[in-house]
Structure formats: C-alpha cells, structure tokens
C-alpha cells in the first residue's frame, strides 16, 4: 500500500507535463512548452538517436499530442536487486491549452491549463478551473485520439494505452520499461489522429548530489542549485509545484532562478521531482506528437529524488 501511494504521489508532481494524470476519472494533458527547449540538448545522442515515421506527411502540423513514459526503480536493501515501475500516458489537443477533467460523485472539475515561458529553461503552468454539479454537462465532448498506442522495449517489457469511448487515455502503472539507454518503440494504430511510429532511447539516469537539497528549504530570493552525475545526452528536468525547468544533462550543474519561484507560495511545502528525459517527434497528418521517455533521478544512496519535500522561505 505504501509503495502504491508513493508512486501515485510521484506521478502527480509531473505538473508541467501531465498533472493529475492518474486514475480512471482524471485526464492530464501535454505541456505547451516543447520538452526539447529547456537546455537545448538534442533528443538523443547520435549513437542513441530516435527515428520518426509519421503516418501522413502533409502540411506543417498545427495540433499537438504527447505520449509520456516515466520509469522509476527501487532497490532492495537485502538483495540489492532493482524493481522497476513505469507510468505511461497520452493526450492529444487541438489548441495550446490542455484540458484536465476530474469527475466525482459531487460533480466535474474542468481545468484549462497553459504553460508560460519564464526564461532560463523554466516555465510555469497556470489553470482556469470551472466546477459543474453532478449531472450537468461540462461541455467537454470527446477528445481526439490515435487508437491503441503500444510502447515496447522488448518482448517482455511492453505496455499498451487504450482510449476510452470519450477519447481519453487512462494512465497505466505497471512493471516494465527500464531506463539506461534502452531502445523504445512507440506505435499508434490511428484514429482521428493518424497512425504513427517513432523510436527513441530511454534517458541516462542521473545521481543528484545530496548536498544540493540537504536542508529541505529553498530561499525564494536566491533560487537553488543542483549538481549531478550521469544523465549524459539527456535533459535534466526539475518539477516543483507548477514550475518546471529543463537543463542540458551534460552540464552536470544548473541553477533554478528566483524568478521561476515567484508563482509559488512563500512558506508552503512542495514535492520536488528531478528526472532525466529524451524526446522524439512523430508527424502524423496535422499532428506533431512528442514522445518522451523519462527516468527518475536518485541520490547516491539510491533514494528517489521524487520524494524530497522542499519549503519556500
């Protein structure tokens, strides 16, 4: 039970990419900020590159889609063996806004969210939210989808995302795809969004120096620094509340500026998520689909950086 809770909590802090994407009653969406833009690093190293094979190569794409696979591992204290869990999700949108729908017995909450560039590789997510009583039509309508989407690393390590009748994809949470430059193949059979295929290598894992976050507090006026090893030819991502920053993983050090923290509440505590990622793009008709593979960063003692609580002062 504890493992399941911690994994869901970790998933929910993927705010800039797929906030609140867990569970059958929620639907997250892609970031309006291109995942390749933070540190200027290419999708993958030349020797570990990703190929794209869009279904219908037509005019320049005007709609966006995102497929995300996010892997973390835990290491057994007794055996030293790793166990892997992978969260995967997909969404397709006809605008630069994402629509997140949360349904309950009390009604429906609809959030329309967008990303705003803060400079320095950082962006903030802001949302306008409406609440509808139970039984009231929220006016969302069906979402565009690409049919079943298969994500495969090997014959044994694969997962499939299936759209519901309203076109939304339920998140998957299962044993599976591993990191450390394993090659992934992503295939969609097609729907309103045409079929597409792309391949990419999973990101290199990063170890974050514990000294970077030792105090558990962030001075708002100064921002904070991160130092890491690993993460070569990948992006190093930092998620804190609704703020996401992305840096070139090859630099081994980065600064999250104070300006990026202005939207966060002083004195509040946020869960910090640090990860590496690579992205490949597939063009399918009028759709530009960004396929992103992520891996949670760790401290040298193998503790997942996802679980660090940071308080703003």
SVG drawing of the C-alpha trace seen along z (x, -y; Angstrom):
<svg xmlns="http://www.w3.org/2000/svg" viewBox="-28 -38 57 49">
<polyline fill="none" stroke="black" stroke-width="0.4" points="0.0,0.0 2.8,-2.4 4.6,-1.7 1.5,-2.4 0.8,-5.7 4.3,-6.9 4.2,-6.1 1.0,-8.0 2.3,-11.0 5.4,-11.0 3.3,-10.9 1.1,-13.8 4.1,-16.2 4.7,-15.9 2.8,-19.1 4.2,-20.7 3.7,-17.6 0.8,-15.6 -0.6,-16.9 -3.3,-14.8 -3.0,-12.1 -3.6,-9.2 -6.8,-7.3 -9.7,-6.4 -11.5,-9.7 -8.7,-12.1 -7.2,-13.2 -4.0,-15.1 -2.6,-16.9 0.7,-17.8 2.8,-20.8 2.5,-23.6 6.2,-24.1 8.3,-21.9 10.3,-19.4 13.3,-19.9 13.6,-23.6 14.9,-23.8 18.6,-23.1 19.0,-23.0 20.1,-19.3 19.1,-17.1 16.5,-14.4 19.3,-11.8 23.0,-11.3 23.8,-10.4 24.6,-6.8 21.3,-6.6 19.1,-8.6 15.3,-8.4 13.7,-7.9 10.3,-9.3 7.9,-7.9 4.8,-9.9 1.7,-8.4 0.7,-11.1 3.4,-13.7 1.3,-16.7 1.5,-20.5 3.1,-21.8 1.4,-20.3 -1.0,-22.6 -2.1,-20.3 -0.1,-18.7 0.0,-15.3 2.1,-13.9 3.0,-10.4 4.9,-10.0 6.5,-7.0 8.1,-7.7 10.2,-5.0 11.5,-4.8 13.2,-2.0 13.6,-0.8 16.5,1.2 16.0,4.0 18.1,3.4 18.6,7.2 19.2,8.5 20.4,5.3 18.2,6.0 16.2,3.3 12.4,3.4 11.0,1.1 7.7,-0.6 6.6,-2.6 3.8,-5.2 2.6,-5.9 0.0,-8.4 -1.1,-10.0 -3.2,-13.0 -4.0,-14.9 -5.2,-18.6 -6.3,-20.9 -5.0,-24.0 -2.1,-25.2 -4.3,-24.6 -4.6,-21.3 -7.9,-20.2 -7.9,-18.3 -11.1,-16.6 -11.7,-15.2 -15.0,-13.5 -16.5,-12.5 -19.9,-11.8 -20.2,-15.6 -19.7,-16.7 -17.0,-17.5 -14.0,-19.8 -12.6,-21.1 -9.2,-22.9 -7.9,-24.6 -4.1,-25.0 -1.3,-26.6 2.5,-26.9 4.2,-30.3 7.9,-30.7 9.9,-32.2 13.3,-32.1 16.4,-30.3 14.8,-26.9 11.9,-27.3 8.1,-27.5 5.1,-27.8 1.7,-26.2 -1.4,-28.2 -5.0,-27.0 -8.6,-28.3 -10.9,-26.0 -14.7,-25.5 -16.8,-23.2 -20.0,-21.6 -22.6,-19.9 -23.3,-16.2 -25.5,-15.6 -24.6,-18.9 -22.9,-18.6 -19.4,-20.1 -19.4,-20.7 -16.1,-19.0 -17.1,-16.5 -14.9,-13.6 -11.2,-14.1 -9.2,-13.2 -7.2,-10.0 -4.8,-7.8 -6.3,-4.5 -4.3,-2.0 -0.7,-3.0 1.9,-0.3 5.1,-1.2 7.7,1.6 11.2,2.1 11.4,5.9 9.0,8.8 8.8,8.9 8.7,5.2 5.8,3.6 2.6,1.7 -0.4,0.5 -2.5,-2.6 -6.2,-2.4 -8.6,-5.3 -11.9,-5.3 -15.2,-6.0 -14.7,-9.7 -11.2,-9.6 -9.3,-10.0 -6.4,-7.7 -6.3,-6.1 -2.8,-6.2 -1.0,-2.8 1.1,-2.0 2.9,1.3 6.1,3.2 8.0,2.6 10.1,0.4 13.6,-0.2 15.9,-3.2 19.6,-3.5 19.5,-3.9 17.2,-1.0 15.6,-1.4 11.8,-2.1 9.4,-1.7 6.1,-3.5 3.3,-2.6 -0.2,-4.1 -2.8,-2.3 -4.5,-5.6 -7.9,-7.2 -8.8,-10.8 -5.0,-11.3 -3.4,-9.2 -1.2,-6.2 2.4,-7.0 5.6,-5.2 8.7,-6.5 11.7,-5.1 14.0,-6.6 16.4,-5.6 15.5,-5.9 17.5,-8.6 20.6,-8.0 20.0,-8.0 21.3,-10.9 22.6,-10.9 21.9,-14.1 24.4,-15.3 22.5,-15.2 24.2,-18.4 22.2,-20.3 19.0,-19.7 20.3,-18.9 18.4,-21.5 14.9,-20.8 14.3,-24.6 14.7,-27.0 15.4,-30.7 13.0,-32.3 15.2,-35.3 18.2,-33.1 16.7,-30.1 18.6,-26.9 21.4,-24.9 21.5,-21.3 24.7,-19.2 24.5,-15.7 26.5,-12.9 25.2,-10.8 22.4,-12.0 24.6,-12.2 23.0,-13.2 19.7,-13.7 17.8,-16.6 17.7,-17.1 14.2,-18.2 13.1,-19.8 9.5,-20.0 8.4,-22.0 4.7,-22.8 3.6,-24.2 7.1,-25.2 9.2,-23.1 12.8,-23.7 14.8,-21.7 18.6,-21.8 21.3,-20.1 22.2,-16.9 25.8,-17.2 26.4,-20.3 26.2,-18.5 25.1,-21.6 22.2,-24.0 20.6,-26.9 16.8,-27.3 16.5,-31.1 14.4,-33.0 12.2,-34.4 11.0,-30.9 9.7,-30.6 7.6,-33.8 4.3,-31.9 4.8,-29.5 3.6,-30.4 6.1,-31.5 6.1,-29.1 4.4,-26.4 6.0,-22.9 6.2,-21.3 7.3,-17.9 10.4,-18.1 10.7,-15.8 14.0,-15.5 14.3,-13.4 16.2,-12.8 14.3,-12.6 14.6,-12.3 12.1,-13.2 11.4,-12.1 8.8,-13.6 6.4,-11.9 4.4,-13.9 1.0,-12.4 -1.0,-14.5 -1.8,-17.7 -0.4,-16.5 3.1,-16.9 3.3,-14.1 6.1,-14.4 7.1,-11.1 9.0,-11.5 10.8,-8.9 11.7,-9.9 13.6,-8.3 13.5,-9.5 16.8,-10.8 18.3,-9.4 20.6,-10.3 23.9,-8.2 22.2,-6.1 19.5,-5.1 16.7,-7.2 14.4,-8.5 14.7,-12.3 10.9,-12.4 10.2,-12.3 12.1,-15.4 9.8,-17.9 11.1,-21.5 9.7,-24.5 10.0,-28.1 11.3,-30.7"/>
</svg>
